[in-house]
Amino acid sequence: MTETQQSDALKNLVIFIIALAIIGTIIALAWYFAVELPIQQAAGLNPPANVMGCNNQWGSCR
């Protein structure tokens, strides 16, 4: 391999790695908005039953 061919090969490798990173980011964002975020929002609608606030049975709020 000549120096120019090595430089082109390295350049192509760097472009390939950057493209993989961009594709991975797009897939991760799509997964987050399609799957993870709706699950988190649905879980927020049902708070745990053992939550105590100012309206507890003893009438005290500390």
Rosetta blueprint (number, residue, H / E / L):
1 M L
2 T L
3 E H
4 T H
5 Q H
6 Q H
7 S H
8 D H
9 A H
10 L H
11 K H
12 N H
13 L H
14 V H
15 I H
16 F H
17 I H
18 I H
19 A H
20 L H
21 A H
22 I H
23 I H
24 G H
25 T H
26 I H
27 I H
28 A H
29 L H
30 A H
31 W H
32 Y H
33 F H
34 A H
35 V H
36 E H
37 L H
38 P H
39 I H
40 Q H
41 Q H
42 A H
43 A H
44 G H
45 L L
46 N L
47 P L
48 P L
49 A L
50 N L
51 V L
52 M L
53 G L
54 C L
55 N L
56 N L
57 Q L
58 W L
59 G L
60 S L
61 C L
62 R L
